[in-house]
Amino acid sequence: MPDDVGHIEPAPLAEALSERYLAYALSTIMSRSLPDVRDGLKPVHRRLIYAMHLLRLDPASGFKKCARVVGDVIGKFHPHGDASVYEALVRLAQEFAARYPLVEGQGNFGNIDGDNPAAMRYTEARLTAVAQALLAGIDEDAVDFRPTYDGEESEPLVLPGAFPNLLANGAAGIAVGMATSIPPHNAGEVCAAAIHLIRHPEAPVADLLAHMPGPDFPTGGVMVEDADARRVAYETGRGGFRVRAKWAVEPGKHGAWRIVVTEIPYQVQKSRLIEQIAALLEERKLPLLGDVRDESAEDIRLVLEPKTRGVEPDVLMETLFRATALESRFPLNMNVLDATRTPRVMSLRDVLGEWLAHRQEVLLRRSRHRLAAIERRMEVLAGYLIVYLNLDEVIRIIREEDHPKPPLMQRFDLTDTQAEAILNMRLRSLRKLEEMELRKEHTALGRGAKGLRALLADPKLQRERIATELEETRTKFGSGPLGARRTALGAPPPAIDIGTEAFVEREAITVILSDKGWIRALKGSVADPAELRFKEGDKLKLLVPCQTTDRLVLFATNGRAYTLKAADLPRGRGDGQAVRLAADLSNEDDVVALFVPVEGTRYLVASAGGRGFLVPAADLLAEKRTGKQVLHLRPGEEAALCVPADGDMVAVVSSARKLLVFPLEQVPEMARGAGVILQRAKDGTLLDARVFARAEGLTWRLGEKTRTETDIRPWLGERGQSGRAPPSGFPRSGRLG
């Protein structure tokens, strides 16, 4: 019995855990989650493609069951579960998942709705031309091999990679403490950028982006990322790209319209997207959207119906982009394994440089392999020429000698390889041994060997050869339906302010404010204000026709301006609500004016003390419920008025029954302040004011009638004077009406 049986070796728990966890982390990083920068593949994908290569499932051959492929992969190369291997195989074949599929599938391989593929016993597969390009040269000693997990087979460490798979198909994975996320790109554009880097080794990333402007997703869409942000992302290897669905407005009958979405962002499942929109619609979080329908067949067609015709399509789509996966951000984290199997985040220039260095190494190894094969063939051909010139003697030695190989080598000064080739010749080959043909082949091989030696000795020739191969790859995979760019390059969208009014159906209403401060809104217009009903002891103070999408300005005696949204006011035939609940007014404050501000219009604001100024409409709007202080008041003073400044003259009336008219240009325009003196009144206060056009005269109201005074010269003066008694027939209240 061995002495160490039952022996326990004590070890600190921290050391044991760290050692085992480190081994697990390295295995996850290097053998599972991160792709190799040279061929852009993770081990499971590389083993799948190599296993299919050994099964001779090239594009020209027939299909084989996926179960056969998965069985070979897990039996020879990848000792993991068959479900995970089949899932990786399926993803390589899905046209909506892989920009350039490496596997051609036959059967149900799932769809963009997220439906699962059929079981592997029902589906079949073979390699595509893209995968064949990745394998080109694998049988010519282009890459190193290593033993498989059981030591019975060998597998490639990396594929030759004549196709720029890492950038063309992208990659995603989560390892231990690190992750990778690389979007797909257009292979033709990647090849163009690589060719530019070959010819300009010091080219900055900005020059490469002139050939390769950004990702090209298999599901299309529109990339709306800023150019500077894209450049920084590719320079650092970290960033992201905003992608939006592609949509268009489709006109309907009688002026109706609808939006049709034909492309959705990458890795967004159509069925879940529709469920998300429907759920938000049910929760009333998309008030501009009326309905969503899926009319997709083979192509995507999502129909979005607006709630009303008055909605702007851009505003509707902006609300959907903000709330749903119709806009998504694909992250960029180019964390990959370099040629030394070390994980690091690379820039675009580093990724292309590592791939080109790998292509140069493959070219050198493949050229050495071909040169060695040519030299072996030339050696054999030299032996065949000796046979042709001495055929009878060679036959005699073979017939008479028990061991003819040594005499042949000694008689004709042959190498072991030549003698072995002569002895292994079939008799039928003798009739083909014509001197001219042998010498012609020998000469052609000599020229090929000379070219290969020159290529191996000159790095410049190597770069040109790689550029030529890249141009061929660009022509083959960068054109036609497969190579055409699918993701449009759009400009960053302009900022669209989606206010509450954008979610409101536009209709006419009338806002009613009572004398005791109750406010409400009625649909349409009020034909007869006398028919309005109020609480006992209350009456009408202000009546404002407007639209539900309007914002109203409430100017109060405290000199503050408040903004009320018409759509938020209580509707119906009730009494409404206290205006102090809509605006932050105290019990001592009262409403001076309530109106819909007209853009570009100025308003005259004044205090009871006779001070005032002009304020633009935009400066009266306030987003806060507390409003904004427009007119600064002295202690004990109140704001008296806020009227539109439409005209060239100002008429002011004091409580001392003095009327003064002066030019509007004498009143300054300000955003806020105490203002200037409009009218002096020793024993009175400012009652009313009006801005009017001198050519039309000054009009005031007398009961149900109006009167206009065109000759205003008796009351014309300078701002700040006290004025004169008004004309006969002027209202006793002193107000202009």
Secondary structure, DSSP 8 states (H G I E B T S, - for coil): --TTTT------HHHHHHHHHHHHHHHHIIIIIS-BTTT---HHHHHHHHHHHHTT--TTS--EEHHHHHHHIIIII--S-HHHHHHHHHHHH-TTT-SS-SEEEES----TT------TTT-EEEE-HHHHHHHTTTTTT-S-EEE-TTSSSEEESS----S-HHHHH-EEEE-SS-EEEE----HHHHHHHHHHHHH-TT--HHHHHHH--S---TT--EE---HHHHHHHHHHTEEEEEEE-EEEEEE-GGG-EEEEEEE--TT--HHHHHHHHHHHHHTT--TTEEEEEE--SSS--EEEEESSTTS-HHHHHHHHHHHSTTEEEEEEE-EEE-TTS-EEE--HHHHHHHHHHHHHHHHHHHHHHHHHHHHHHHHHHHHHHHHHHTHHHHHHHHHH-SS-HHHHHHHHT--HHHHHHHHT--GGGGGG--HHHHHHHHHHHHHHHHHHHHHHH-HHHHHHHHHHHHHHHHHHHSSHHHHS--SEE----------GGGGS---EEEEEEETTSEEEEEES--S-GGG---STT--EEEEEEEETT-EEEEEETTSEEEEEEGGGS-BSSS--EEHHHHS---TT--EEEEE---TT-EEEEEETTSEEEEEEGGGG--SSTT-EE-B---TT--EEEEEE--SSEEEEEETTS-EEEEEGGGS-B-SSB--EES---SS--EEEEEEE-TTT-EEEEETTEEEEE---GGGB--TT---B---TT--TT----
